[in-house]
Amino acid sequence: MPLRLSLAALALLALSPFAFWPAYLSKLGSAGAYTHAHAVLGTCWLLLLVVQPLLITASLRSSHRFFGRIGLLVGAAFVVSGILIAHRSVARMNLDQFAREGRFVYLPLAMAAIFAIALLLAVMWRRSAAAHGRFMAATALPLLDPLFARLLFFYAPPLPAEALYQVPAFALSIAVIVAMLVSLPATSPARRSFQYSSAGVTALLLGFFVIPHTTRWQSFAAWFRELPVT
């Protein structure tokens, strides 16, 4: 499990320049401070996911705990920066654009929620290696969609509907969750927590295809847009 998490995080890091080059890395001067902060924090988080499992494998537990404390701060800041970017994006829309696209603020907010819940549970179950490792791995799931959706959008033939760009990352995320749940020992005290969190993640991901189109969510998006945050 530890080595697989390190390799997976390393693969995401390797794909990141290709995914973010067209709209971000090639236009760094035009990106805002929130975007830069979110990119740096996301990169730092992936680096932690590479290093932390290796420290455990090498039995360097004191170093693992040290970087874990740093990681908690990085992860919290990553969540906040994601929410700020989401708010900034809808706050800058004019009314016509917001009417067309504002409801899709659901996606970044849902990803921030998934990350935050996984990180919180990883901290709560830090004394259970099997559960802690799985919850830490779950923090990488919200990073799949920004990568795969952009890779598909910029490098693959156009898809017939915008929502289809989310399908590969969502399907992979759900498959990973199921695999981690099935492999978690039945005797683990964290099994129920992982079951509930897995169901929540699945509901949030699949909700993308329904919830943004509801009147209640659109009212929430309008309220969120008016908050004096960014």
HUTA-V780566 format. One record per residue. D_FIRST is the distance of its C-alpha to the first C-alpha in whole Angstrom. Layout:
D_FIRST
D_FIRST
This chain:
0
4
6
5
6
9
10
10
12
14
15
17
18
20
21
23
26
27
26
28
31
33
34
32
32
35
37
36
39
40
37
37
36
33
32
31
30
27
26
26
24
22
21
21
18
16
17
15
12
12
13
12
8
11
13
11
10
14
15
17
16
20
19
16
18
21
19
18
21
22
19
21
24
23
21
24
26
24
25
29
29
28
30
33
32
33
36
37
37
39
41
43
43
47
48
48
44
43
44
43
39
39
37
34
33
31
28
28
28
26
23
24
24
21
19
21
20
17
17
20
18
15
18
19
16
15
16
14
10
9
11
11
7
8
12
11
9
12
15
14
15
19
19
19
22
24
22
23
26
28
27
28
31
32
31
32
35
36
35
37
36
34
32
30
29
26
25
23
21
21
20
17
16
17
16
12
13
15
12
10
13
13
10
11
13
17
18
16
18
17
17
20
19
16
18
21
19
18
21
23
21
22
25
25
24
27
29
30
32
34
34
35
38
39
42
41
38
40
42
39
39
42
42
39
41
44
42
43
40
40
